[in-house]
């Protein structure tokens, strides 16, 4: 499969829709998993893999590739879906999610899954490793960039802020974090569980360049990533406002769908909504 690289909005929106369908399909078969934060980040991941990042599914270890780290590892179905769709492994493998012996475990495993850069799942650690990757690439005089997707519940972890401070100190301008700002985590609204507001000011205080964007606006996401590449002397965080469960009406903004797989009937309804021409 040859990777299509494009900035065409209609193409990218369709790929995000397909990714959302894959998410629902594999979670329904697995009977467990996390739909809410995977659906919210589908547009972000589609733009990164089809329009922004340098990568080669035929050569996952290509030295000049950009790196993507899914720090909120429980959202791995969105990563597995885009990896399959871009040709890292057969799409049929998606239906083995969370099965014994599968290459697709409940959290990303770099030893099992082609295209997965870093094993993640313990919240905060993926973000720290992304900073280490960026520092290593800098030492190698590489032009590759590191993109890391973090959750807005995840940033309650102290390790996030230690890593943010280090990335600023070392002026890692080859590091771009994307905050999936959907406002919900497993225990409820983030503002009630552990309020992290004011977010832009916090990141700025830690020495990061802040870009705010609608996480479902394809052209705006492309512009944000382009702007991030032009920043010098500091890392960038893109705060992407998203809707948890985006694309499935009965999941949208529903905290109950953080970590609950749809039943077969619910999956059927969700897939109907995500059919061609849907959200």
Phi and psi in degrees as GROMACS dihedral restraints (atoms count N, CA, C in turn):
[ dihedral_restraints ]
;  ai    aj    ak    al  type     phi  dphi    fc
    3     4     5     6     1   -87.9    20    10
    4     5     6     7     1   131.1    20    10
    6     7     8     9     1   -71.6    20    10
    7     8     9    10     1   127.5    20    10
    9    10    11    12     1   -86.6    20    10
   10    11    12    13     1   126.2    20    10
   12    13    14    15     1  -114.6    20    10
   13    14    15    16     1   121.4    20    10
   15    16    17    18     1  -158.4    20    10
   16    17    18    19     1   158.6    20    10
   18    19    20    21     1  -114.0    20    10
   19    20    21    22     1    14.0    20    10
   21    22    23    24     1   -66.4    20    10
   22    23    24    25     1   123.1    20    10
   24    25    26    27     1   -62.5    20    10
   25    26    27    28     1   -43.2    20    10
   27    28    29    30     1   -62.9    20    10
   28    29    30    31     1   -41.9    20    10
   30    31    32    33     1   -61.9    20    10
   31    32    33    34     1   -48.0    20    10
   33    34    35    36     1   -66.7    20    10
   34    35    36    37     1   -37.0    20    10
   36    37    38    39     1   -66.2    20    10
   37    38    39    40     1   -37.3    20    10
   39    40    41    42     1   -67.0    20    10
   40    41    42    43     1   -40.5    20    10
   42    43    44    45     1   -63.8    20    10
   43    44    45    46     1   -38.9    20    10
   45    46    47    48     1   -64.1    20    10
   46    47    48    49     1   -37.4    20    10
   48    49    50    51     1   -64.6    20    10
   49    50    51    52     1   -44.1    20    10
   51    52    53    54     1   -62.7    20    10
   52    53    54    55     1   -42.1    20    10
   54    55    56    57     1   -59.6    20    10
   55    56    57    58     1   -42.3    20    10
   57    58    59    60     1   -63.9    20    10
   58    59    60    61     1   -39.6    20    10
   60    61    62    63     1   -63.1    20    10
   61    62    63    64     1   -43.9    20    10
   63    64    65    66     1   -59.8    20    10
   64    65    66    67     1   -40.6    20    10
   66    67    68    69     1   -58.8    20    10
   67    68    69    70     1   -49.5    20    10
   69    70    71    72     1   -62.8    20    10
   70    71    72    73     1   -44.3    20    10
   72    73    74    75     1   -60.6    20    10
   73    74    75    76     1   -48.4    20    10
   75    76    77    78     1   -72.9    20    10
   76    77    78    79     1   -34.0    20    10
   78    79    80    81     1   -68.5    20    10
   79    80    81    82     1   -37.1    20    10
   81    82    83    84     1   -65.3    20    10
   82    83    84    85     1   -39.7    20    10
   84    85    86    87     1   -70.0    20    10
   85    86    87    88     1   -41.7    20    10
   87    88    89    90     1   -68.5    20    10
   88    89    90    91     1   -33.8    20    10
   90    91    92    93     1    78.4    20    10
   91    92    93    94     1     9.1    20    10
   93    94    95    96     1  -158.9    20    10
   94    95    96    97     1   163.4    20    10
   96    97    98    99     1   134.3    20    10
   97    98    99   100     1  -168.9    20    10
   99   100   101   102     1  -128.4    20    10
  100   101   102   103     1    93.4    20    10
  102   103   104   105     1   -76.8    20    10
  103   104   105   106     1   -36.7    20    10
  105   106   107   108     1   -56.4    20    10
  106   107   108   109     1   -56.9    20    10
  108   109   110   111     1   -80.3    20    10
  109   110   111   112     1    -8.9    20    10
  111   112   113   114     1   -82.1    20    10
  112   113   114   115     1   -44.1    20    10
  114   115   116   117     1   -64.7    20    10
  115   116   117   118     1   -35.0    20    10
  117   118   119   120     1   -67.7    20    10
  118   119   120   121     1   -25.4    20    10
  120   121   122   123     1  -103.8    20    10
  121   122   123   124     1     7.9    20    10
  123   124   125   126     1   -63.5    20    10
  124   125   126   127     1   -40.1    20    10
  126   127   128   129     1   -66.1    20    10
  127   128   129   130     1   -41.0    20    10
  129   130   131   132     1   -59.8    20    10
  130   131   132   133     1   -48.5    20    10
  132   133   134   135     1   -68.2    20    10
  133   134   135   136     1   -38.5    20    10
  135   136   137   138     1   -61.7    20    10
  136   137   138   139     1   -44.7    20    10
  138   139   140   141     1   -63.9    20    10
  139   140   141   142     1   -43.4    20    10
  141   142   143   144     1   -60.9    20    10
  142   143   144   145     1   -49.1    20    10
  144   145   146   147     1   -79.8    20    10
  145   146   147   148     1   -25.1    20    10
  147   148   149   150     1  -104.2    20    10
  148   149   150   151     1   -21.3    20    10
  150   151   152   153     1  -123.1    20    10
  151   152   153   154     1   -25.2    20    10
  153   154   155   156     1  -112.7    20    10
  154   155   156   157     1   -53.0    20    10
  156   157   158   159     1   -77.9    20    10
  157   158   159   160     1   147.0    20    10
  159   160   161   162     1   -87.5    20    10
  160   161   162   163     1   119.5    20    10
  162   163   164   165     1  -161.8    20    10
  163   164   165   166     1   160.8    20    10
  165   166   167   168     1  -138.8    20    10
  166   167   168   169     1   103.5    20    10
  168   169   170   171     1   -57.0    20    10
  169   170   171   172     1   -26.9    20    10
  171   172   173   174     1   -78.3    20    10
  172   173   174   175     1   -13.9    20    10
  174   175   176   177     1  -143.1    20    10
  175   176   177   178     1    73.0    20    10
  177   178   179   180     1   -57.5    20    10
  178   179   180   181     1   -25.1    20    10
  180   181   182   183     1   -94.2    20    10
  181   182   183   184     1    12.3    20    10
  183   184   185   186     1   -50.7    20    10
  184   185   186   187     1   123.0    20    10
  186   187   188   189     1   -62.3    20    10
  187   188   189   190     1   -31.0    20    10
  189   190   191   192     1   -89.2    20    10
  190   191   192   193     1     6.6    20    10
  192   193   194   195     1   -69.0    20    10
  193   194   195   196     1   155.6    20    10
  195   196   197   198     1   -79.8    20    10
  196   197   198   199     1   153.8    20    10
  198   199   200   201     1  -108.7    20    10
  199   200   201   202     1   139.8    20    10
  201   202   203   204     1  -119.1    20    10
  202   203   204   205     1   129.0    20    10
  204   205   206   207     1  -119.3    20    10
  205   206   207   208     1   124.4    20    10
  207   208   209   210     1   -93.0    20    10
  208   209   210   211     1    93.2    20    10
  210   211   212   213     1   -68.5    20    10
  211   212   213   214     1   -39.5    20    10
  213   214   215   216     1   -83.0    20    10
  214   215   216   217     1    78.7    20    10
  216   217   218   219     1   -61.7    20    10
  217   218   219   220     1   -21.9    20    10
  219   220   221   222     1   -65.5    20    10
  220   221   222   223     1   -16.2    20    10
  222   223   224   225     1   -88.4    20    10
  223   224   225   226     1    21.3    20    10
  225   226   227   228     1   -56.8    20    10
  226   227   228   229     1   -26.1    20    10
  228   229   230   231     1   -57.2    20    10
  229   230   231   232     1   -31.7    20    10
  231   232   233   234     1   -68.9    20    10
  232   233   234   235     1   -35.9    20    10
  234   235   236   237     1   -71.6    20    10
  235   236   237   238     1   -45.0    20    10
  237   238   239   240     1   -59.8    20    10
  238   239   240   241     1   -40.5    20    10
  240   241   242   243     1   -62.6    20    10
  241   242   243   244     1   -46.3    20    10
  243   244   245   246     1   -72.0    20    10
  244   245   246   247     1   -32.6    20    10
  246   247   248   249     1   -64.7    20    10
  247   248   249   250     1   -42.1    20    10
  249   250   251   252     1   -66.4    20    10
  250   251   252   253     1   -44.0    20    10
  252   253   254   255     1   -65.7    20    10
  253   254   255   256     1   -28.9    20    10
  255   256   257   258     1   -92.2    20    10
  256   257   258   259     1    -3.7    20    10
  258   259   260   261     1   104.3    20    10
  259   260   261   262     1    15.5    20    10
  261   262   263   264     1   -73.7    20    10
  262   263   264   265     1   -28.8    20    10
  264   265   266   267     1  -159.2    20    10
  265   266   267   268     1   162.7    20    10
  267   268   269   270     1   -61.6    20    10
  268   269   270   271     1   140.2    20    10
  270   271   272   273     1   -57.0    20    10
  271   272   273   274     1   -33.0    20    10
  273   274   275   276     1   -59.3    20    10
  274   275   276   277     1   -25.3    20    10
  276   277   278   279     1   -64.4    20    10
  277   278   279   280     1   -23.1    20    10
  279   280   281   282     1   -59.3    20    10
  280   281   282   283     1   -30.5    20    10
  282   283   284   285     1   -76.5    20    10
  283   284   285   286     1     1.8    20    10
  285   286   287   288     1  -100.6    20    10
  286   287   288   289     1     9.5    20    10
  288   289   290   291     1   -48.2    20    10
  289   290   291   292     1   129.6    20    10
  291   292   293   294     1    66.7    20    10
  292   293   294   295     1    13.7    20    10
  294   295   296   297     1   -88.9    20    10
  295   296   297   298     1   150.7    20    10
  297   298   299   300     1   -60.0    20    10
  298   299   300   301     1   130.9    20    10
  300   301   302   303     1    83.3    20    10
  301   302   303   304     1    -3.8    20    10
  303   304   305   306     1   -74.4    20    10
  304   305   306   307     1   153.5    20    10
  306   307   308   309     1   -78.1    20    10
  307   308   309   310     1    -6.4    20    10
  309   310   311   312     1  -115.6    20    10
  310   311   312   313     1    90.9    20    10
  312   313   314   315     1   -86.6    20    10
  313   314   315   316     1   178.0    20    10
  315   316   317   318     1   -69.9    20    10
  316   317   318   319     1   -13.5    20    10
  318   319   320   321     1  -139.3    20    10
  319   320   321   322     1   152.4    20    10
  321   322   323   324     1   -60.3    20    10
  322   323   324   325     1   136.1    20    10
  324   325   326   327     1  -128.1    20    10
  325   326   327   328     1   110.0    20    10
  327   328   329   330     1   -65.6    20    10
  328   329   330   331     1   -18.3    20    10
  330   331   332   333     1   -82.2    20    10
  331   332   333   334     1   -17.3    20    10
  333   334   335   336     1  -110.7    20    10
  334   335   336   337     1   -33.8    20    10
  336   337   338   339     1  -111.7    20    10
  337   338   339   340     1   116.5    20    10
  339   340   341   342     1   -57.5    20    10
  340   341   342   343     1   132.8    20    10
  342   343   344   345     1    95.3    20    10
  343   344   345   346     1   -14.0    20    10
  345   346   347   348     1   -84.7    20    10
  346   347   348   349     1   118.9    20    10
  348   349   350   351     1   -78.4    20    10
  349   350   351   352     1   -40.7    20    10
  351   352   353   354     1  -139.5    20    10
  352   353   354   355     1   133.5    20    10
  354   355   356   357     1   -68.6    20    10
  355   356   357   358     1   134.7    20    10
  357   358   359   360     1  -145.7    20    10
  358   359   360   361     1   169.2    20    10
  360   361   362   363     1   154.5    20    10
  361   362   363   364     1   -43.6    20    10
  363   364   365   366     1   -72.9    20    10
  364   365   366   367     1   110.7    20    10
  366   367   368   369     1   -58.1    20    10
  367   368   369   370     1   135.2    20    10
  369   370   371   372     1   100.1    20    10
  370   371   372   373     1   -31.2    20    10
  372   373   374   375     1   -70.0    20    10
  373   374   375   376     1   -38.0    20    10
  375   376   377   378     1   -60.8    20    10
  376   377   378   379     1   -38.0    20    10
  378   379   380   381     1   -64.4    20    10
  379   380   381   382     1   -42.3    20    10
  381   382   383   384     1   -63.2    20    10
  382   383   384   385     1   -43.9    20    10
  384   385   386   387     1   -64.1    20    10
  385   386   387   388     1   -37.1    20    10
  387   388   389   390     1   -59.4    20    10
  388   389   390   391     1   -40.5    20    10
  390   391   392   393     1   -63.2    20    10
  391   392   393   394     1   -40.2    20    10
  393   394   395   396     1   -63.8    20    10
  394   395   396   397     1   -40.3    20    10
  396   397   398   399     1   -60.9    20    10
  397   398   399   400     1   -45.1    20    10
  399   400   401   402     1   -62.7    20    10
  400   401   402   403     1   -40.8    20    10
  402   403   404   405     1   -64.7    20    10
  403   404   405   406     1   -40.9    20    10
  405   406   407   408     1   -64.7    20    10
  406   407   408   409     1   -41.4    20    10
  408   409   410   411     1   -63.7    20    10
  409   410   411   412     1   -38.0    20    10
  411   412   413   414     1   -61.3    20    10
  412   413   414   415     1   -44.6    20    10
  414   415   416   417     1   -62.3    20    10
  415   416   417   418     1   -31.1    20    10
  417   418   419   420     1   -85.8    20    10
  418   419   420   421     1     3.8    20    10
  420   421   422   423     1    57.2    20    10
  421   422   423   424     1    34.6    20    10
  423   424   425   426     1   -85.8    20    10
  424   425   426   427     1   147.5    20    10
  426   427   428   429     1   -90.7    20    10
  427   428   429   430     1     1.3    20    10
  429   430   431   432     1   -67.3    20    10
  430   431   432   433     1   150.9    20    10
  432   433   434   435     1  -114.7    20    10
  433   434   435   436     1   158.8    20    10
  435   436   437   438     1  -118.3    20    10
  436   437   438   439     1   127.4    20    10
  438   439   440   441     1  -114.3    20    10
  439   440   441   442     1   133.8    20    10
  441   442   443   444     1  -133.3    20    10
  442   443   444   445     1   129.2    20    10
  444   445   446   447     1   -99.9    20    10
  445   446   447   448     1   122.0    20    10
  447   448   449   450     1  -120.8    20    10
  448   449   450   451     1   155.6    20    10
  450   451   452   453     1   -96.3    20    10
  451   452   453   454     1   156.0    20    10
  453   454   455   456     1   -77.7    20    10
  454   455   456   457     1   -16.7    20    10
  456   457   458   459     1   -80.4    20    10
  457   458   459   460     1   -34.1    20    10
  459   460   461   462     1   -60.9    20    10
  460   461   462   463     1   -32.5    20    10
  462   463   464   465     1   -72.2    20    10
  463   464   465   466     1     1.5    20    10
  465   466   467   468     1   -74.7    20    10
  466   467   468   469     1   -13.4    20    10
  468   469   470   471     1   -74.3    20    10
  469   470   471   472     1   131.7    20    10
  471   472   473   474     1   -61.5    20    10
  472   473   474   475     1   -30.1    20    10
  474   475   476   477     1   -60.2    20    10
  475   476   477   478     1   -31.9    20    10
  477   478   479   480     1   -57.4    20    10
  478   479   480   481     1   -45.6    20    10
  480   481   482   483     1   -77.0    20    10
  481   482   483   484     1   -29.1    20    10
  483   484   485   486     1   -63.3    20    10
  484   485   486   487     1   -45.4    20    10
  486   487   488   489     1   -66.8    20    10
  487   488   489   490     1   -38.0    20    10
  489   490   491   492     1   -62.3    20    10
  490   491   492   493     1   -41.6    20    10
  492   493   494   495     1   -64.3    20    10
  493   494   495   496     1   -42.3    20    10
  495   496   497   498     1   -65.3    20    10
  496   497   498   499     1   -43.0    20    10
  498   499   500   501     1   -61.7    20    10
  499   500   501   502     1   -38.5    20    10
  501   502   503   504     1   -69.5    20    10
  502   503   504   505     1   -43.4    20    10
  504   505   506   507     1   -58.1    20    10
  505   506   507   508     1   -40.6    20    10
  507   508   509   510     1   -91.8    20    10
  508   509   510   511     1     7.4    20    10
  510   511   512   513     1    53.9    20    10
  511   512   513   514     1    50.2    20    10
  513   514   515   516     1   -80.8    20    10
  514   515   516   517     1    79.0    20    10
  516   517   518   519     1   -79.7    20    10
  517   518   519   520     1     2.7    20    10
  519   520   521   522     1   -95.5    20    10
  520   521   522   523     1     9.9    20    10
  522   523   524   525     1  -112.4    20    10
  523   524   525   526     1   126.7    20    10
  525   526   527   528     1  -127.5    20    10
  526   527   528   529     1   115.7    20    10
  528   529   530   531     1   -94.4    20    10
  529   530   531   532     1   144.5    20    10
  531   532   533   534     1  -120.6    20    10
  532   533   534   535     1   119.9    20    10
  534   535   536   537     1   -95.1    20    10
  535   536   537   538     1   115.2    20    10
  537   538   539   540     1   -79.3    20    10
  538   539   540   541     1    91.7    20    10
  540   541   542   543     1   -92.9    20    10
  541   542   543   544     1    76.9    20    10
  543   544   545   546     1  -100.1    20    10
  544   545   546   547     1    -4.8    20    10
  546   547   548   549     1    81.1    20    10
  547   548   549   550     1     2.9    20    10
  549   550   551   552     1  -132.9    20    10
  550   551   552   553     1   145.4    20    10
  552   553   554   555     1  -135.6    20    10
  553   554   555   556     1  -177.5    20    10
  555   556   557   558     1   -58.8    20    10
  556   557   558   559     1   -32.3    20    10
  558   559   560   561     1   -94.5    20    10
  559   560   561   562     1    -2.6    20    10
  561   562   563   564     1   139.6    20    10
  562   563   564   565     1  -164.5    20    10
  564   565   566   567     1   -61.6    20    10
  565   566   567   568     1   136.7    20    10
  567   568   569   570     1   -60.2    20    10
  568   569   570   571     1   -33.1    20    10
  570   571   572   573     1   -67.3    20    10
  571   572   573   574     1   -24.0    20    10
  573   574   575   576     1   -91.9    20    10
  574   575   576   577     1   -34.8    20    10
  576   577   578   579     1   -73.1    20    10
  577   578   579   580     1   -51.6    20    10
  579   580   581   582     1  -162.0    20    10
  580   581   582   583     1    93.3    20    10
  582   583   584   585     1   -64.6    20    10
  583   584   585   586     1   128.0    20    10
  585   586   587   588     1  -107.8    20    10
  586   587   588   589     1     7.1    20    10
  588   589   590   591     1   -69.3    20    10
  589   590   591   592     1   151.4    20    10
  591   592   593   594     1   -85.3    20    10
  592   593   594   595     1   119.2    20    10
  594   595   596   597     1   -63.4    20    10
  595   596   597   598     1   -50.9    20    10
  597   598   599   600     1   -57.9    20    10
  598   599   600   601     1   -43.5    20    10
  600   601   602   603     1   -65.3    20    10
  601   602   603   604     1   -36.1    20    10
  603   604   605   606     1   -62.4    20    10
  604   605   606   607     1   -49.3    20    10
  606   607   608   609     1   -64.9    20    10
  607   608   609   610     1   -38.9    20    10
  609   610   611   612     1   -62.7    20    10
  610   611   612   613     1   -39.8    20    10
  612   613   614   615     1   -64.1    20    10
  613   614   615   616     1   -27.1    20    10
  615   616   617   618     1   -87.9    20    10
  616   617   618   619     1     6.0    20    10
  618   619   620   621     1    90.7    20    10
  619   620   621   622     1    18.8    20    10
  621   622   623   624     1  -101.1    20    10
  622   623   624   625     1   146.6    20    10
  624   625   626   627     1   -78.3    20    10
  625   626   627   628     1   129.2    20    10
  627   628   629   630     1  -108.7    20    10
  628   629   630   631     1   130.9    20    10
  630   631   632   633     1  -124.3    20    10
  631   632   633   634     1   128.5    20    10
  633   634   635   636     1  -106.6    20    10
  634   635   636   637     1   141.0    20    10
  636   637   638   639     1  -155.5    20    10
  637   638   639   640     1   155.1    20    10
  639   640   641   642     1   -76.0    20    10
  640   641   642   643     1   115.7    20    10
  642   643   644   645     1   -70.9    20    10
  643   644   645   646     1    -0.4    20    10
  645   646   647   648     1  -115.6    20    10
  646   647   648   649     1     5.6    20    10
  648   649   650   651     1   -97.6    20    10
  649   650   651   652     1   103.5    20    10
  651   652   653   654     1   -58.3    20    10
  652   653   654   655     1   -53.5    20    10
  654   655   656   657     1   -61.0    20    10
  655   656   657   658     1   -36.4    20    10
  657   658   659   660     1   -66.9    20    10
  658   659   660   661     1   -37.7    20    10
  660   661   662   663     1   -64.3    20    10
  661   662   663   664     1   -44.5    20    10
  663   664   665   666     1   -59.3    20    10
  664   665   666   667     1   -45.3    20    10
  666   667   668   669     1   -62.4    20    10
  667   668   669   670     1   -38.1    20    10
  669   670   671   672     1   -65.3    20    10
  670   671   672   673     1   -43.9    20    10
  672   673   674   675     1   -66.9    20    10
  673   674   675   676     1   -36.4    20    10
  675   676   677   678     1   -63.9    20    10
  676   677   678   679     1   -42.6    20    10
  678   679   680   681     1   -64.3    20    10
  679   680   681   682     1   -37.3    20    10
  681   682   683   684     1   -62.2    20    10
  682   683   684   685     1   -35.5    20    10
  684   685   686   687     1   -66.5    20    10
  685   686   687   688     1   -23.0    20    10
  687   688   689   690     1   -87.5    20    10
  688   689   690   691     1   -10.7    20    10
  690   691   692   693     1   -73.6    20    10
  691   692   693   694     1   135.2    20    10
  693   694   695   696     1  -122.3    20    10
  694   695   696   697     1   140.7    20    10
  696   697   698   699     1    85.3    20    10
  697   698   699   700     1     1.8    20    10
  699   700   701   702     1  -159.1    20    10
  700   701   702   703     1   152.6    20    10
  702   703   704   705     1   -73.3    20    10
  703   704   705   706     1   164.7    20    10
  705   706   707   708     1  -122.2    20    10
  706   707   708   709     1   138.1    20    10
  708   709   710   711     1  -119.2    20    10
  709   710   711   712     1   128.1    20    10
  711   712   713   714     1  -100.2    20    10
  712   713   714   715     1   112.4    20    10
  714   715   716   717     1   -88.3    20    10
  715   716   717   718     1   104.8    20    10
  717   718   719   720     1  -100.7    20    10
  718   719   720   721     1   109.7    20    10
  720   721   722   723     1   -74.1    20    10
  721   722   723   724     1   120.1    20    10
  723   724   725   726     1  -130.2    20    10
  724   725   726   727     1   173.4    20    10
  726   727   728   729     1  -114.9    20    10
  727   728   729   730     1   120.2    20    10
  729   730   731   732     1   -61.5    20    10
  730   731   732   733     1   132.0    20    10
  732   733   734   735     1    76.9    20    10
  733   734   735   736     1    19.0    20    10
  735   736   737   738     1   -50.9    20    10
  736   737   738   739     1   130.5    20    10
  738   739   740   741     1   103.0    20    10
  739   740   741   742     1   -16.3    20    10
  741   742   743   744     1  -121.3    20    10
  742   743   744   745     1   111.8    20    10
  744   745   746   747     1   -55.4    20    10
  745   746   747   748     1   -42.1    20    10
  747   748   749   750     1   -82.3    20    10
  748   749   750   751     1    -4.2    20    10
  750   751   752   753     1  -102.6    20    10
  751   752   753   754     1   -22.7    20    10
  753   754   755   756     1   -60.6    20    10
  754   755   756   757     1   130.6    20    10
  756   757   758   759     1    57.6    20    10
  757   758   759   760     1    27.3    20    10
  759   760   761   762     1  -108.1    20    10
  760   761   762   763     1   112.5    20    10
  762   763   764   765     1   -64.2    20    10
  763   764   765   766     1   -26.3    20    10
  765   766   767   768     1   -62.9    20    10
  766   767   768   769     1   -20.2    20    10
  768   769   770   771     1   -94.9    20    10
  769   770   771   772     1    14.6    20    10
  771   772   773   774     1   -61.7    20    10
  772   773   774   775     1   -48.2    20    10
  774   775   776   777     1  -137.2    20    10
  775   776   777   778     1    38.3    20    10
  777   778   779   780     1  -126.5    20    10
  778   779   780   781     1   122.9    20    10
  780   781   782   783     1   -74.9    20    10
  781   782   783   784     1   148.7    20    10
  783   784   785   786     1   -73.8    20    10
  784   785   786   787     1   147.9    20    10
  786   787   788   789     1   -70.8    20    10
  787   788   789   790     1   172.8    20    10
  789   790   791   792     1   -61.0    20    10
  790   791   792   793     1   -39.4    20    10
  792   793   794   795     1   -69.1    20    10
  793   794   795   796     1   -41.6    20    10
  795   796   797   798     1   -65.5    20    10
  796   797   798   799     1   -38.4    20    10
  798   799   800   801     1   -63.8    20    10
  799   800   801   802     1   -41.4    20    10
  801   802   803   804     1   -60.1    20    10
  802   803   804   805     1   -42.9    20    10
  804   805   806   807     1   -66.8    20    10
  805   806   807   808     1   -42.4    20    10
  807   808   809   810     1   -63.9    20    10
  808   809   810   811     1   -43.8    20    10
  810   811   812   813     1   -65.8    20    10
  811   812   813   814     1   -32.4    20    10
  813   814   815   816     1   -64.2    20    10
  814   815   816   817     1   -40.0    20    10
  816   817   818   819     1   -68.6    20    10
  817   818   819   820     1   -29.8    20    10
  819   820   821   822     1   -94.7    20    10
  820   821   822   823     1    16.3    20    10
  822   823   824   825     1   -70.5    20    10
  823   824   825   826     1   170.2    20    10
  825   826   827   828     1   -52.7    20    10
  826   827   828   829     1   130.0    20    10
  828   829   830   831     1    92.2    20    10
  829   830   831   832     1    -7.2    20    10
  831   832   833   834     1   -82.4    20    10
  832   833   834   835     1  -163.1    20    10
